[in-house]
């Protein structure tokens, strides 16, 4: 299961030294519900090498605004606390895994 990221743990997670995949989503978003299970699977598969988390944009609007998230689902890839890649919309799991593989 992906980490639930909030203002309390977001900065610590993206600066952990491991690559981080962050799914920006909302409960009312249809495409988000399609991507969510894929993100959870990646969380399990990359448990040793990366952090995989989710940010509920309704509850954490400040984080979404800081990273310019205007459409959801948006998936940002962090390395050393910096955004290094991005994916917007419902995308296949293989595409997300490929982007994460490039960072580990």
Order of alpha helices (4+ residues) and beta strands (2+ residues): beta-alpha-beta-alpha-beta-alpha-beta-beta-alpha
